[in-house]
Amino acid sequence: MSKIAHLLEMLITLQHKKLTTASELADVLEVDKKTIYRYINNLNKADIPVYTKKGRYGGFYIDKEFYMKPPKLTAEEFQALLAAEDILNKNGFPHERELRNAISKIKSVSINDDKLLKNIENGVGFRINSIGNDVKLDDKIKNINYSMERGRSLKISYYSFYKNILNTELIDPYTLIFKNGQWHIVSYCHKDDMVKSFTMSRIKNVEITNDIYIKPRTFSLNEFLKNHWGVFNDGKILVKIKFDNSLSNLIENVQWTINQQVERTEQGEIILKLYLDSLDEIKEWVMGFGVSAEVIEPASLRDEITREIKRLSDIYK
């Protein structure tokens, strides 16, 4: 990522978060802390009022009066961008990944109309095709910042990414990060008993509860990002699932994602390969096939399913 892109992500983070540390910024941008201090110096030289709060709970913050207003795109302008992206990629554009990321960032910072997003987003396979937000982005972030400051759990309404199902989740937010044009909440999820990320654009509603939580000292954002690189970085996650012969017709004849690959083994089993941005809900989809499906890769998804099976076993003992 270029220096300009780093500075923009830092500026957006500082503008919306009340306080963020050099370590957290370094983890998100994948640079060292010395580079973060140089970036802060660059922003100050550009007359952007970034200040430092010293002490154990210190960090960087931006003057409340400063606000960088993003440009607004009309539906027609954004449709034109999507059409250009489609034409270029179909003709073998050499910078397809970079273009896709650029469009994502433009959408994230330039379009603040939820009805517009609902009309122009078309999902494929495991991607949600329409979302409706009850709360504006600034209000969501305000509630999340308050929750983290006061140590209060959040109840969120969250859209599944492979079908339009609205789930209610109780989470303990550990940090809020802006990466590759998207806001994410890294949180402990009570239902899944694990730390995971929630994409802000798929959150319909945020409610602050009276439940108190304390972020564990053992939590490391750097380690979390390393283990979930596919969600936050440019590359996608390769998922391999083995299906037995009884499901061969279903798996081979359905277009699950645009970039899927299907192979048949000598034993008649089907290997389905998917390239996904996130593993959030595919676990439930795979488990819906019961013993007829087995995750081969990645190991993290196998581990999640193993934990889920153990919890089910404990319930039915």
C-alpha positions as CSV (number, residue, x, y, z in Angstrom):
1,M,0.0,0.0,0.0
2,S,1.3,3.5,-0.9
3,K,2.1,6.2,1.6
4,I,-0.8,8.3,0.5
5,A,-3.2,5.3,1.0
6,H,-1.7,4.8,4.5
7,L,-2.2,8.5,5.3
8,L,-5.8,8.5,4.2
9,E,-6.6,5.4,6.2
10,M,-5.0,7.0,9.3
11,L,-6.9,10.2,8.7
12,I,-10.2,8.4,8.4
13,T,-9.5,6.4,11.6
14,L,-8.5,9.4,13.6
15,Q,-11.5,11.3,12.4
16,H,-14.0,8.7,13.6
17,K,-12.2,7.1,16.6
18,K,-11.8,9.1,19.8
19,L,-8.3,7.7,20.5
20,T,-6.0,5.2,18.8
21,T,-2.5,4.0,19.6
22,A,0.6,3.9,17.5
23,S,0.7,0.1,18.0
24,E,-2.8,-0.4,16.7
25,L,-2.2,1.8,13.7
26,A,1.1,0.0,13.0
27,D,-0.7,-3.4,13.1
28,V,-3.5,-2.3,10.8
29,L,-1.2,-0.6,8.3
30,E,1.4,-3.3,8.6
31,V,4.3,-0.9,9.3
32,D,6.5,-0.2,12.3
33,K,5.7,2.3,15.0
34,K,8.5,4.7,13.8
35,T,6.7,4.9,10.5
36,I,3.4,5.8,12.3
37,Y,5.2,8.7,14.1
38,R,6.5,9.9,10.7
39,Y,3.0,9.8,9.3
40,I,1.6,11.8,12.2
41,N,4.4,14.3,11.6
42,N,3.4,14.5,7.9
43,L,-0.3,15.1,8.9
44,N,0.8,17.9,11.3
45,K,2.9,19.5,8.5
46,A,-0.2,19.5,6.4
47,D,-2.0,21.5,9.1
48,I,-4.2,18.6,10.2
49,P,-4.6,18.9,14.0
50,V,-3.5,15.5,15.3
51,Y,-2.6,15.5,19.0
52,T,-0.9,13.1,21.4
53,K,-2.3,12.0,24.7
54,K,0.4,10.7,26.9
55,G,0.2,8.1,29.7
56,R,-0.9,4.5,30.1
57,Y,-4.2,5.0,28.3
58,G,-2.8,7.5,25.8
59,G,-2.7,7.6,22.0
60,F,-3.5,9.9,19.1
61,Y,-6.6,11.9,18.5
62,I,-7.8,14.6,16.1
63,D,-9.3,18.0,16.9
64,K,-13.1,17.6,17.2
65,E,-13.6,20.7,15.0
66,F,-11.7,19.1,12.1
67,Y,-13.8,17.2,9.6
68,M,-12.9,15.9,6.2
69,K,-16.2,15.6,4.3
70,P,-16.1,12.8,1.6
71,P,-17.4,13.5,-1.9
72,K,-20.9,12.3,-2.7
73,L,-21.5,10.1,-5.7
74,T,-24.9,9.8,-7.5
75,A,-26.3,6.5,-8.4
76,E,-25.5,7.1,-12.1
77,E,-21.9,8.0,-11.3
78,F,-21.4,4.9,-9.2
79,Q,-23.1,2.7,-11.8
80,A,-20.6,4.1,-14.4
81,L,-17.7,3.1,-12.2
82,L,-19.1,-0.4,-11.8
83,A,-19.7,-0.7,-15.6
84,A,-16.1,0.4,-16.3
85,E,-14.8,-2.1,-13.8
86,D,-16.8,-4.9,-15.4
87,I,-15.6,-4.0,-18.9
88,L,-12.0,-3.7,-18.0
89,N,-11.9,-7.0,-16.0
90,K,-13.7,-8.9,-18.7
91,N,-11.0,-7.8,-21.2
92,G,-8.1,-9.0,-19.0
93,F,-7.2,-5.8,-17.1
94,P,-3.8,-6.4,-15.5
95,H,-4.6,-4.5,-12.3
96,E,-8.0,-6.2,-11.6
97,R,-7.4,-6.6,-7.9
98,E,-6.2,-3.0,-7.4
99,L,-9.3,-1.7,-9.3
100,R,-11.7,-3.9,-7.2
101,N,-10.1,-2.5,-4.0
102,A,-10.3,1.1,-5.3
103,I,-14.0,0.7,-6.2
104,S,-14.6,-0.7,-2.7
105,K,-12.9,2.3,-1.0
106,I,-14.7,4.8,-3.2
107,K,-18.0,3.2,-2.2
108,S,-17.2,3.1,1.4
109,V,-16.2,6.8,1.8
110,S,-18.3,8.4,-0.9
111,I,-21.7,6.8,-0.6
112,N,-23.7,7.5,2.5
113,D,-27.1,6.8,1.2
114,D,-28.3,3.4,2.4
115,K,-31.2,3.2,-0.1
116,L,-28.7,3.9,-2.9
117,L,-26.4,1.2,-1.7
118,K,-29.3,-1.2,-1.6
119,N,-30.2,-0.5,-5.2
120,I,-26.8,-0.6,-6.7
121,E,-25.1,-3.5,-4.9
122,N,-25.5,-6.9,-6.7
123,G,-24.3,-9.9,-4.7
124,V,-22.9,-13.1,-6.2
125,G,-22.8,-16.5,-4.4
126,F,-21.9,-15.9,-0.8
127,R,-22.1,-12.1,-0.9
128,I,-25.2,-10.3,0.4
129,N,-27.1,-8.5,-2.3
130,S,-28.9,-5.9,-0.3
131,I,-28.7,-4.4,3.1
132,G,-30.7,-1.8,4.9
133,N,-29.3,0.2,7.7
134,D,-31.4,1.8,10.4
135,V,-28.5,3.8,11.8
136,K,-26.0,6.1,9.9
137,L,-22.3,5.2,10.0
138,D,-21.4,8.2,12.3
139,D,-24.1,7.1,14.8
140,K,-22.9,3.5,14.7
141,I,-19.3,4.5,15.4
142,K,-20.4,6.9,18.1
143,N,-22.2,4.1,19.9
144,I,-19.2,1.7,19.5
145,N,-16.8,4.2,20.8
146,Y,-19.0,4.8,23.8
147,S,-19.3,1.1,24.4
148,M,-15.5,0.6,24.3
149,E,-14.9,3.6,26.6
150,R,-17.4,2.4,29.2
151,G,-16.8,-1.3,28.8
152,R,-20.4,-2.0,27.8
153,S,-21.4,-5.0,25.6
154,L,-23.3,-4.3,22.4
155,K,-26.3,-6.0,20.9
156,I,-26.1,-5.8,17.1
157,S,-28.4,-6.8,14.3
158,Y,-26.1,-8.3,11.6
159,Y,-26.8,-9.5,8.1
160,S,-25.6,-12.9,7.0
161,F,-23.4,-12.6,3.9
162,Y,-24.6,-15.7,2.0
163,K,-28.3,-15.0,2.4
164,N,-30.4,-12.1,3.7
165,I,-30.9,-13.3,7.2
166,L,-30.7,-10.8,10.1
167,N,-29.0,-12.2,13.2
168,T,-28.8,-10.8,16.7
169,E,-25.4,-10.9,18.2
170,L,-24.1,-9.9,21.7
171,I,-20.5,-8.7,21.3
172,D,-17.8,-7.1,23.5
173,P,-16.0,-4.7,21.1
174,Y,-12.2,-4.7,21.5
175,T,-11.3,-2.2,18.7
176,L,-12.6,-0.5,15.6
177,I,-10.4,-0.6,12.5
178,F,-10.6,0.9,9.1
179,K,-8.8,-1.2,6.5
180,N,-9.0,-1.4,2.7
181,G,-12.0,0.9,2.5
182,Q,-14.1,-0.9,5.2
183,W,-14.8,-0.4,8.9
184,H,-14.6,-3.6,11.0
185,I,-15.4,-4.2,14.7
186,V,-13.0,-6.7,16.3
187,S,-15.0,-8.2,19.1
188,Y,-15.6,-11.1,21.4
189,C,-18.8,-12.9,20.1
190,H,-20.8,-14.4,23.0
191,K,-22.7,-16.9,20.8
192,D,-19.6,-18.3,19.1
193,D,-17.3,-17.9,22.2
194,M,-14.5,-16.5,20.1
195,V,-13.0,-13.2,18.9
196,K,-14.1,-12.4,15.4
197,S,-14.7,-9.4,13.1
198,F,-17.9,-7.8,12.1
199,T,-18.1,-5.7,8.9
200,M,-19.8,-2.3,9.7
201,S,-21.7,-2.2,6.4
202,R,-23.6,-5.3,7.3
203,I,-24.7,-4.0,10.7
204,K,-28.3,-2.9,10.7
205,N,-28.6,-1.6,14.2
206,V,-26.4,-1.1,17.3
207,E,-27.7,-1.1,20.9
208,I,-25.6,-0.4,24.0
209,T,-26.4,-2.8,26.8
210,N,-25.8,-2.6,30.6
211,D,-23.6,-5.7,30.5
212,I,-20.1,-4.9,31.6
213,Y,-17.0,-6.4,30.0
214,I,-13.2,-6.0,30.3
215,K,-10.9,-6.5,27.3
216,P,-8.4,-9.2,28.2
217,R,-4.8,-8.2,28.4
218,T,-3.9,-11.2,26.4
219,F,-5.7,-9.9,23.3
220,S,-3.3,-9.0,20.5
221,L,-4.6,-7.2,17.5
222,N,-1.5,-8.1,15.5
223,E,-2.0,-11.8,16.1
224,F,-5.7,-11.5,15.3
225,L,-5.0,-9.8,12.0
226,K,-2.3,-12.4,11.1
227,N,-4.8,-15.2,11.7
228,H,-7.6,-13.5,9.7
229,W,-5.5,-12.0,6.9
230,G,-8.1,-12.9,4.2
231,V,-10.7,-10.7,5.8
232,F,-8.6,-7.5,5.9
233,N,-6.0,-7.9,3.1
234,D,-6.3,-7.9,-0.6
235,G,-6.1,-11.7,-1.0
236,K,-9.0,-14.0,-0.7
237,I,-9.3,-17.1,1.5
238,L,-9.2,-20.4,-0.3
239,V,-11.8,-22.8,1.1
240,K,-11.8,-26.5,0.1
241,I,-14.8,-28.7,1.0
242,K,-15.1,-32.4,0.2
243,F,-18.6,-33.7,-0.5
244,D,-19.6,-37.3,-0.8
245,N,-21.0,-38.8,-4.0
246,S,-24.7,-38.4,-2.9
247,L,-24.3,-34.6,-3.3
248,S,-22.3,-34.6,-6.6
249,N,-25.2,-33.4,-8.8
250,L,-26.1,-30.6,-6.4
251,I,-22.5,-29.3,-6.0
252,E,-21.5,-29.6,-9.7
253,N,-24.7,-28.0,-11.1
254,V,-25.0,-24.9,-8.8
255,Q,-22.9,-21.8,-9.2
256,W,-22.1,-21.1,-5.5
257,T,-19.6,-18.3,-6.2
258,I,-18.2,-16.7,-9.4
259,N,-14.7,-18.1,-8.9
260,Q,-15.5,-21.6,-7.8
261,Q,-13.6,-24.7,-8.9
262,V,-15.1,-28.3,-8.8
263,E,-13.0,-31.4,-9.0
264,R,-14.0,-35.1,-8.8
265,T,-11.8,-37.6,-7.0
266,E,-11.2,-41.2,-8.1
267,Q,-13.5,-42.4,-5.3
268,G,-16.4,-40.3,-6.8
269,E,-16.2,-37.5,-4.1
270,I,-16.5,-33.8,-5.0
271,I,-13.9,-31.2,-4.0
272,L,-15.4,-27.7,-4.1
273,K,-12.9,-24.8,-4.0
274,L,-14.2,-21.3,-3.2
275,Y,-12.3,-18.0,-2.9
276,L,-14.0,-15.9,-0.2
277,D,-13.4,-12.6,1.5
278,S,-14.6,-13.8,4.9
279,L,-15.3,-17.1,6.7
280,D,-18.0,-15.5,8.9
281,E,-21.1,-17.6,8.0
282,I,-19.8,-20.4,5.7
283,K,-19.4,-22.6,8.8
284,E,-23.2,-22.8,9.2
285,W,-23.6,-23.5,5.5
286,V,-21.1,-26.4,5.5
287,M,-22.6,-27.9,8.7
288,G,-26.0,-27.9,7.1
289,F,-24.8,-30.8,4.9
290,G,-24.0,-32.9,8.0
291,V,-21.6,-35.8,7.5
292,S,-21.8,-35.4,3.7
293,A,-19.4,-32.4,3.8
294,E,-15.9,-32.1,5.3
295,V,-13.8,-28.9,5.3
296,I,-10.3,-29.6,4.0
297,E,-8.9,-26.0,4.2
298,P,-8.4,-23.7,5.9
299,A,-7.4,-25.1,9.3
300,S,-9.1,-22.2,11.1
301,L,-12.5,-23.2,9.6
302,R,-12.0,-26.8,10.5
303,D,-11.2,-25.8,14.1
304,E,-14.3,-23.6,14.3
305,I,-16.5,-26.5,13.2
306,T,-14.7,-28.9,15.6
307,R,-15.6,-26.5,18.5
308,E,-19.2,-26.3,17.3
309,I,-19.5,-30.1,17.1
310,K,-18.1,-30.4,20.6
311,R,-20.7,-27.9,21.9
312,L,-23.5,-29.8,20.2
313,S,-22.2,-33.1,21.7
314,D,-22.2,-31.5,25.2
315,I,-25.8,-30.4,24.7
316,Y,-27.0,-33.8,23.6
317,K,-25.1,-35.9,26.1
